[in-house]
Amino acid sequence: MNAVEALVAEMALGGSNYIAPRGEAAQFKGLPIEVYDHPVMRRFIRSRGLKARFRGPRYDRGRQTTLKANARSFSLYKRTA
């Protein structure tokens, strides 16, 4: 099992350091951007009905989101209908 597979297994069991604090909208936060494109992580995101929001520097003033190319981390949120 590689590092990404171990991280996803830990997240699935609810014992991850990346679980968002109580009262926040995110399910998981601060995940390193390097794991986003891994097939196991993508499968986890789809199977749980989550969506990703990229976090990191915002180069345009007032911008609400960060582009994936500029992101350093990402957060996962439940999809709303």
Secondary structure as UniProt FT lines:
FT   HELIX           3..13
FT   TURN            17..18
FT   TURN            22..23
FT   STRAND          28..32
FT   HELIX           33..35
FT   TURN            36..37
FT   HELIX           39..47
FT   TURN            48..49
FT   STRAND          50..55
FT   TURN            61..62
FT   HELIX           68..70
FT   STRAND          73..78
//
